[in-house]
Amino acid sequence: MNFINMNERPQNFVKKYKPEERFEDYPKAKELIRLKSELIKKRNHPPAYLKEDLRSYDLTKLGKFDVVLIDPPWAEYTRRFLQANMQVKEHQQSWSLDELKSLQIEKIADIPSFLFLWCGSEHLDDGRELFKHWGYKRCEDIVWLKTNRDISKQNQYVAGHDYGDNVLRRVKEHCLVGLKGDVKRASDQHFIHANIDTDVLISEEEAMGSTKKPEELYDVIERFCLGRRRLELFGEIHNIREGWLTIGSQLRDSRFSLQEYQSYFVQDRFNEEKPYVGPKFIESTPEIENLRPKSPSKEQQQQQQFSFSFGQI
């Protein structure tokens, strides 16, 4: 009834949805998040960013990456600008599916690696087609539930608003997660730590016309994948972040040396003076391993099956 009468979305009333509140009642999970966050911060290299037009820039000269994050300029975003009576600037013009395919993600993705692809509300089928073209298989779907508590942003659906072909009011966006190669939770613990976070993000929707996404996704990615070579495409100033290489035409300038960047990941051990210089994986600690959720190994699974079968005799 609140949504009908007051335009308040149901997710506005979810309690303890913020990352800093979520684990208050779960001390072990809270401690795990703290330990992981401290280690990740220590291993993240200084922010690297390139002001380049992705229509012409050759990504293949950068080498391979463990994680690629993309929020493409979808047609859905362009329509939002028009619905808000905003002028669509050149960099906000949407890319076609064929133009996105030309990014050659398949040539910069290591094996194994992960791709996080924002698809808005309307481009899930396009996202799946891109996965197929670039050689990824979908393994997860992260959903962003957008709250609208801040009425000053004027981003709520209102009476008379043009909903286009929508039959339901759209209050969420999707980020598809793709895997290139094969990863097993029990045997590839040097590369992934699974089951720490959930597949739902809840945060306030940005002002009308903005395509900014929840910063929490970075934390989810970094806690999940221990690969340190992370790339974000179509990045803007607010996307620049430690531990990431950000590329986009709307950045003010560049701070990037390919030789220096590649030197962060080629050492056998981490450097005490520069703790972000070392192997390409973050690695773990005994404290983290003691707390994090684990999948049983193949031997443990076989032993459990044998014990169950023996118990049935």
Summary of the structure (lengths in Angstrom):
residues: 313
radius of gyration: 21.3
end to end distance: 56.3
largest distance: 73.3
contacts: 837
relative contact order: 0.20
helix: 35%
strand: 19%
